[in-house]
Amino acid sequence: MNLLKCALITACLSLSLTALASPPADTPSLKTRKALLIGVDGMQYQKLQKAIQQGKAPNIARLHLYKSYTGGVLGSSTQQPTVSGPGWTTILTGSWVDRHQVNANDETLRNQAPSLFKQFKLAFPERKTASIVSWNVINENFAEDITQGYIDLPIKCSGVDPCVVDKVSHELESGQPDLLFAHFDEPDITGHRLGFTPQYQEAIHTVDAQVGQILQALQHREKAHPEEDWLVIVLPDHGRHLPEGKDHGEQTLSEKTTFIAMNKTGNAQLSAPVGNPPNQDFKGLYGFASQADISPTVLAWLGVKPDLTRYAMDGLRLIGPVGVRQLTVQQQPEGGQISLSWRTDKPSGKPVQVYRDGQLIASLTDHDHSYIDKDVQGQNGVVNYTVVLHQVPVSRLITLSSKAP
């Protein structure tokens, strides 16, 4: 992969909270749930749609395809460059850069947020995880997860996508994986070299065929293990800069637009974008699901029950009940109050809880769409707020500064 020169965003203090989770009751149905996450680096949403229309991406076309966004929210602490390091780290942690701290394509950076692998292994230590990547930097960014045993099978394929096909297919057919991440690099490599050319469309076709090989291996596994129920998600890390399509890294609509393709039916967070999000930038793109929603989705599917007192992920799960949507957290100008706001779908009086750094500070209902925390006068530093609806949490970080009234 050609590494881009991208502007480093200001690093925020990392919150010491973790999203450690407790396992639910040990039931056979949860034991047979498994997840396959496939990354297609730099695959542009619009160009994928073109390939599908031309019959050149039949395997991804078999999945439910939705538009999504990356890069965090412009001008906020979540803003991150639309490049691979931050993108894949967000996907694999459910957190933006203010938590995970991977703000560039740099193999020396280390993820600072609880990863998807870590949360799954802490809940189910006996179950198996794998990360098989074409771009080695991904596994370097998660080197501590590998060292601590949260990734049982880490494989670097050094830019050779057929290696990914072989290793993933072998693991599916002969191993015992429960959570498997696979990464392909060719669309991004070709995009950097040639931009939006016929060769780029051919790269999409090639990777779609490789995705098809993996899905075929999964079909073979499912025949041998009919009791297993697999969640499959295919997605990229970023879009591309218009009009040439050679570069990416900035905050433009094309570079921020991504997609999520899934074999399961998504909830409203995925299938019913918010039509009038509080932030109307990028033609309402922030009303769609985001890369941060992937880890909460996979963990929910695998039966990992979140610990609400230590929850710290920015994403919202895409299957099952929907939590509060469009959560925003802002410090009031006078500095002594924090204003939280959110959206709820079809309010019916269901309970809503608000946590500050793991402490319950408010019990509301889903008829409420805001809360003002008046108990932060004189406080400084990073604070984590979590709002819970239907037992589905979503969190936001804010850095407080003491201001005179």
C-alpha positions as CSV (number, residue, x, y, z in Angstrom):
1,M,0.0,0.0,0.0
2,N,1.2,3.5,-0.8
3,L,1.3,5.4,2.4
4,L,-0.1,8.9,2.1
5,K,1.2,12.0,3.7
6,C,-1.7,12.9,5.9
7,A,-2.0,15.7,8.5
8,L,-1.8,14.4,12.0
9,I,-4.9,15.4,14.0
10,T,-4.5,16.6,17.6
11,A,-4.3,13.6,19.8
12,C,-6.8,13.6,22.7
13,L,-6.1,12.0,26.0
14,S,-7.0,8.4,26.0
15,L,-9.7,7.4,28.5
16,S,-8.7,4.6,30.8
17,L,-12.2,3.1,30.8
18,T,-12.5,-0.1,28.8
19,A,-15.5,-1.8,27.2
20,L,-14.9,-5.0,29.0
21,A,-17.8,-7.3,28.7
22,S,-19.3,-10.2,30.6
23,P,-20.4,-13.4,28.9
24,P,-24.1,-14.1,28.9
25,A,-25.6,-17.4,29.9
26,D,-23.7,-20.2,28.2
27,T,-26.2,-21.4,25.6
28,P,-25.7,-23.6,22.6
29,S,-27.2,-20.9,20.3
30,L,-24.5,-18.4,21.3
31,K,-21.8,-21.0,20.9
32,T,-22.8,-21.6,17.3
33,R,-22.8,-18.0,16.3
34,K,-19.7,-16.9,14.5
35,A,-18.5,-13.8,12.5
36,L,-16.5,-13.2,9.3
37,L,-15.4,-9.7,8.7
38,I,-13.9,-9.0,5.2
39,G,-12.1,-5.7,4.5
40,V,-11.8,-4.5,0.9
41,D,-9.3,-1.7,1.1
42,G,-10.1,1.5,-0.8
43,M,-13.1,0.1,-2.7
44,Q,-15.2,3.1,-3.7
45,Y,-18.9,2.8,-3.0
46,Q,-20.0,4.3,-6.3
47,K,-17.5,2.3,-8.3
48,L,-18.7,-0.9,-6.6
49,Q,-22.3,0.0,-7.5
50,K,-21.1,0.4,-11.1
51,A,-19.4,-3.0,-11.0
52,I,-22.6,-4.6,-9.6
53,Q,-24.7,-3.1,-12.3
54,Q,-22.2,-4.6,-14.9
55,G,-22.3,-8.0,-13.2
56,K,-18.7,-7.6,-12.2
57,A,-19.2,-8.0,-8.4
58,P,-21.8,-10.8,-8.0
59,N,-20.5,-12.0,-4.6
60,I,-20.8,-8.7,-2.8
61,A,-24.1,-8.1,-4.7
62,R,-25.5,-11.2,-2.8
63,L,-25.3,-9.3,0.4
64,H,-27.4,-6.4,1.7
65,L,-25.5,-3.3,0.6
66,Y,-25.8,0.1,2.5
67,K,-24.1,3.4,2.3
68,S,-22.0,4.5,5.4
69,Y,-19.4,7.0,6.4
70,T,-15.9,7.2,7.8
71,G,-13.5,9.9,9.0
72,G,-15.4,10.8,12.2
73,V,-17.3,14.1,12.4
74,L,-15.6,17.1,10.9
75,G,-14.4,19.6,13.5
76,S,-15.0,17.3,16.4
77,S,-12.6,15.2,18.5
78,T,-13.6,12.2,16.4
79,Q,-12.3,13.7,13.1
80,Q,-9.7,11.4,11.6
81,P,-7.9,11.2,8.3
82,T,-9.7,9.1,5.7
83,V,-6.7,6.7,5.4
84,S,-6.3,3.0,6.2
85,G,-4.6,3.1,9.7
86,P,-7.4,5.1,11.4
87,G,-10.1,3.5,9.3
88,W,-9.3,-0.1,10.1
89,T,-8.7,0.7,13.7
90,T,-12.1,2.3,14.0
91,I,-13.7,-0.8,12.4
92,L,-11.9,-3.1,14.7
93,T,-12.6,-1.1,17.9
94,G,-15.9,0.7,17.4
95,S,-14.1,3.9,18.4
96,W,-12.9,7.0,16.7
97,V,-9.4,8.4,16.9
98,D,-9.9,10.3,20.2
99,R,-10.1,6.8,21.8
100,H,-7.9,4.5,19.6
101,Q,-5.1,7.1,18.9
102,V,-4.1,5.6,15.5
103,N,-4.2,8.9,13.5
104,A,-2.1,7.9,10.5
105,N,-0.7,5.1,8.4
106,D,2.1,4.2,10.7
107,E,3.2,0.7,11.8
108,T,4.7,2.1,15.0
109,L,1.3,3.3,16.3
110,R,-0.6,1.0,18.7
111,N,-4.3,0.9,19.2
112,Q,-5.3,2.3,22.6
113,A,-9.0,1.3,22.7
114,P,-10.4,-2.1,23.6
115,S,-10.5,-4.0,20.3
116,L,-13.2,-6.3,19.0
117,F,-10.8,-9.2,19.5
118,K,-10.0,-8.3,23.1
119,Q,-13.7,-7.8,24.1
120,F,-14.7,-11.1,22.6
121,K,-11.8,-13.1,24.2
122,L,-12.4,-11.6,27.6
123,A,-16.0,-12.7,27.4
124,F,-15.2,-16.1,25.8
125,P,-11.6,-17.0,26.5
126,E,-11.9,-20.5,24.9
127,R,-13.2,-19.2,21.6
128,K,-10.8,-18.5,18.6
129,T,-10.0,-15.3,16.7
130,A,-7.9,-14.6,13.6
131,S,-6.7,-11.6,11.7
132,I,-5.3,-12.4,8.2
133,V,-4.3,-9.2,6.4
134,S,-2.7,-8.2,3.1
135,W,-1.6,-4.8,4.6
136,N,0.7,-5.8,7.4
137,V,0.3,-2.5,9.3
138,I,-3.1,-3.5,10.5
139,N,-1.7,-6.3,12.6
140,E,1.2,-4.0,13.7
141,N,-1.3,-1.5,15.0
142,F,-2.9,-4.4,17.0
143,A,0.4,-5.9,18.1
144,E,-0.5,-5.7,21.8
145,D,-3.6,-7.7,21.1
146,I,-1.4,-10.4,19.5
147,T,1.1,-10.3,22.4
148,Q,-1.7,-10.6,25.0
149,G,-3.3,-13.5,23.2
150,Y,-6.5,-11.8,22.1
151,I,-5.7,-12.6,18.4
152,D,-5.0,-16.4,18.3
153,L,-4.0,-16.5,14.6
154,P,-2.3,-13.3,13.3
155,I,-1.1,-13.7,9.7
156,K,0.6,-11.0,7.5
157,C,0.4,-11.6,3.8
158,S,2.6,-8.7,2.8
159,G,0.5,-7.3,0.0
160,V,-0.4,-10.7,-1.6
161,D,-4.1,-11.0,-1.7
162,P,-4.2,-14.6,-2.9
163,C,-2.4,-15.4,0.3
164,V,-5.4,-14.0,2.2
165,V,-7.7,-16.2,0.2
166,D,-5.7,-19.4,0.9
167,K,-5.2,-18.7,4.6
168,V,-8.8,-17.7,5.3
169,S,-10.2,-20.5,3.2
170,H,-8.0,-23.1,5.0
171,E,-9.0,-21.7,8.4
172,L,-12.7,-21.9,7.5
173,E,-12.5,-25.4,6.2
174,S,-10.0,-26.9,8.6
175,G,-9.8,-24.7,11.7
176,Q,-12.2,-23.7,14.5
177,P,-12.6,-20.0,14.0
178,D,-15.2,-18.0,15.9
179,L,-14.2,-14.5,14.9
180,L,-12.2,-14.0,11.7
181,F,-11.0,-10.8,10.1
182,A,-9.7,-10.9,6.5
183,H,-8.2,-8.0,4.5
184,F,-7.7,-7.4,0.8
185,D,-5.5,-4.6,-0.6
186,E,-5.7,-4.6,-4.4
187,P,-8.4,-1.9,-5.0
188,D,-6.4,0.6,-3.0
189,I,-3.1,-0.3,-4.6
190,T,-4.6,0.0,-8.1
191,G,-6.4,3.2,-7.2
192,H,-3.2,4.9,-6.1
193,R,-1.4,3.8,-9.3
194,L,-4.1,4.4,-11.9
195,G,-7.1,6.1,-10.3
196,F,-10.6,5.5,-11.6
197,T,-9.7,3.5,-14.8
198,P,-10.8,0.2,-16.3
199,Q,-8.0,-1.4,-14.3
200,Y,-9.6,-0.1,-11.1
201,Q,-12.9,-1.7,-12.0
202,E,-11.0,-4.9,-12.8
203,A,-9.5,-4.8,-9.3
204,I,-13.0,-4.6,-7.8
205,H,-13.9,-7.6,-10.0
206,T,-10.8,-9.5,-8.9
207,V,-11.4,-8.9,-5.2
208,D,-15.1,-9.7,-5.5
209,A,-14.1,-13.1,-6.9
210,Q,-11.7,-13.6,-4.0
211,V,-14.5,-12.7,-1.6
212,G,-16.5,-15.3,-3.5
213,Q,-13.8,-17.9,-2.9
214,I,-13.9,-17.2,0.9
215,L,-17.7,-17.4,0.9
216,Q,-17.6,-20.7,-0.9
217,A,-15.2,-22.0,1.7
218,L,-17.7,-20.8,4.3
219,Q,-20.5,-22.6,2.5
220,H,-18.4,-25.8,2.7
221,R,-17.9,-25.3,6.4
222,E,-21.6,-24.7,6.9
223,K,-22.4,-28.0,5.2
224,A,-20.0,-29.7,7.6
225,H,-21.3,-27.7,10.6
226,P,-25.0,-27.0,9.9
227,E,-25.4,-25.9,13.5
228,E,-23.2,-22.8,13.0
229,D,-24.7,-19.4,12.2
230,W,-22.3,-17.0,10.5
231,L,-22.6,-13.2,10.4
232,V,-20.7,-11.9,7.3
233,I,-19.8,-8.2,6.8
234,V,-17.8,-6.8,3.8
235,L,-16.7,-3.2,3.9
236,P,-13.8,-0.8,3.0
237,D,-11.8,1.6,5.1
238,H,-12.3,4.8,3.1
239,G,-13.5,6.3,-0.1
240,R,-11.4,8.1,-2.8
241,H,-10.7,11.7,-3.8
242,L,-12.6,13.0,-6.9
243,P,-12.2,13.2,-9.8
244,E,-9.1,11.0,-10.4
245,G,-9.6,8.6,-7.6
246,K,-5.9,8.2,-6.9
247,D,-5.7,9.7,-3.5
248,H,-7.6,9.9,-0.2
249,G,-7.1,11.2,3.3
250,E,-9.2,14.4,3.4
251,Q,-12.6,15.3,4.6
252,T,-14.6,15.3,1.3
253,L,-17.9,13.6,0.6
254,S,-16.4,11.0,-1.8
255,E,-13.5,10.2,0.6
256,K,-15.9,9.9,3.6
257,T,-18.5,7.8,1.9
258,T,-18.1,4.0,2.4
259,F,-20.4,1.0,2.5
260,I,-21.5,-1.9,4.7
261,A,-22.5,-5.2,3.0
262,M,-24.1,-7.7,5.4
263,N,-25.7,-11.1,5.1
264,K,-28.1,-10.4,7.9
265,T,-31.1,-8.0,8.0
266,G,-30.0,-4.7,9.6
267,N,-32.0,-2.6,12.0
268,A,-33.0,1.0,11.5
269,Q,-29.5,2.3,12.2
270,L,-28.4,0.6,9.0
271,S,-31.6,0.4,6.9
272,A,-33.3,3.7,7.8
273,P,-30.8,6.6,7.8
274,V,-31.7,9.7,9.8
275,G,-33.0,12.1,7.2
276,N,-32.2,15.3,9.2
277,P,-29.2,14.7,11.4
278,P,-28.1,17.5,13.7
279,N,-25.0,17.9,11.5
280,Q,-26.1,18.4,7.9
281,D,-22.6,18.5,6.4
282,F,-21.7,16.2,3.4
283,K,-25.3,16.1,2.2
284,G,-26.6,14.4,5.3
285,L,-24.0,11.7,5.3
286,Y,-23.9,11.7,9.1
287,G,-27.4,10.3,9.2
288,F,-26.1,7.0,7.9
289,A,-24.4,4.2,9.8
290,S,-20.6,4.5,10.3
291,Q,-17.5,2.4,10.5
292,A,-17.7,2.7,14.3
293,D,-20.9,0.6,14.2
294,I,-19.1,-2.6,13.1
295,S,-17.6,-3.8,16.4
296,P,-20.7,-3.3,18.4
297,T,-22.6,-5.2,15.8
298,V,-20.2,-8.2,15.8
299,L,-20.0,-8.3,19.6
300,A,-23.8,-8.2,19.9
301,W,-24.1,-11.1,17.3
302,L,-21.6,-13.2,19.2
303,G,-23.4,-12.8,22.4
304,V,-21.0,-10.5,24.3
305,K,-23.1,-8.6,26.9
306,P,-21.8,-5.0,27.4
307,D,-20.8,-3.9,30.9
308,L,-22.7,-0.6,31.1
309,T,-20.5,0.8,33.8
310,R,-17.4,0.4,31.7
311,Y,-18.7,0.8,28.2
312,A,-16.7,3.0,25.8
313,M,-17.6,2.5,22.2
314,D,-18.8,5.2,19.8
315,G,-20.7,2.9,17.5
316,L,-24.2,1.6,17.6
317,R,-25.0,-2.0,16.7
318,L,-26.7,-2.7,13.4
319,I,-28.7,-5.8,14.4
320,G,-31.3,-6.3,17.0
321,P,-32.9,-3.4,19.1
322,V,-31.7,0.1,18.3
323,G,-30.3,2.3,21.0
324,V,-30.4,6.1,21.0
325,R,-29.2,7.6,17.7
326,Q,-27.3,10.8,16.8
327,L,-25.8,11.2,20.3
328,T,-24.0,14.5,20.8
329,V,-22.2,15.8,23.8
330,Q,-21.2,19.4,24.2
331,Q,-19.9,21.6,26.9
332,Q,-21.9,24.8,27.5
333,P,-20.1,28.1,27.0
334,E,-20.0,28.9,30.7
335,G,-18.2,25.6,31.3
336,G,-20.2,24.3,34.2
337,Q,-22.7,22.2,32.3
338,I,-22.6,19.4,29.7
339,S,-25.5,19.1,27.2
340,L,-26.4,15.7,25.8
341,S,-28.9,15.2,23.0
342,W,-30.0,12.2,20.9
343,R,-32.8,10.7,18.8
344,T,-35.1,7.8,19.6
345,D,-37.3,5.8,17.2
346,K,-41.0,5.5,18.0
347,P,-40.9,6.5,21.7
348,S,-43.1,4.4,24.0
349,G,-41.9,5.2,27.5
350,K,-39.0,2.7,27.6
351,P,-36.3,3.5,30.1
352,V,-33.2,5.5,29.2
353,Q,-30.1,5.6,31.4
354,V,-27.3,8.2,31.3
355,Y,-23.8,7.3,32.7
356,R,-20.9,9.5,33.3
357,D,-17.6,7.6,33.6
358,G,-19.5,4.5,34.5
359,Q,-21.7,6.1,37.2
360,L,-25.5,6.3,36.6
361,I,-26.4,10.0,36.7
362,A,-29.9,10.0,35.2
363,S,-32.9,7.7,34.6
364,L,-35.2,9.0,31.8
365,T,-37.6,7.5,29.2
366,D,-37.3,7.4,25.4
367,H,-39.7,10.4,25.3
368,D,-36.7,12.4,26.5
369,H,-34.2,13.5,23.9
370,S,-31.7,15.5,25.9
371,Y,-30.1,15.8,29.3
372,I,-28.0,18.5,31.0
373,D,-25.3,17.4,33.4
374,K,-24.9,20.3,35.8
375,D,-22.4,18.5,38.1
376,V,-19.1,19.2,36.2
377,Q,-18.3,22.7,37.5
378,G,-14.6,23.1,37.8
379,Q,-13.7,19.7,36.3
380,N,-11.0,19.1,33.7
381,G,-9.9,16.2,31.6
382,V,-11.6,13.5,29.5
383,V,-15.1,12.3,30.4
384,N,-17.0,9.4,28.9
385,Y,-20.8,9.6,28.6
386,T,-22.9,6.6,27.8
387,V,-26.6,6.6,27.0
388,V,-28.5,3.3,27.1
389,L,-31.9,2.4,25.5
390,H,-33.2,-1.2,25.2
391,Q,-29.9,-2.3,27.0
392,V,-28.0,-1.0,23.9
393,P,-25.3,1.5,24.9
394,V,-23.5,4.2,22.9
395,S,-20.8,6.5,24.2
396,R,-19.1,9.8,23.5
397,L,-15.9,11.3,24.9
398,I,-15.6,14.9,25.8
399,T,-12.6,16.8,27.1
400,L,-13.7,19.3,29.8
401,S,-12.1,22.6,30.3
402,S,-12.7,24.7,33.4
403,K,-14.2,28.0,32.5
404,A,-15.2,31.0,34.6
405,P,-18.9,31.6,34.5
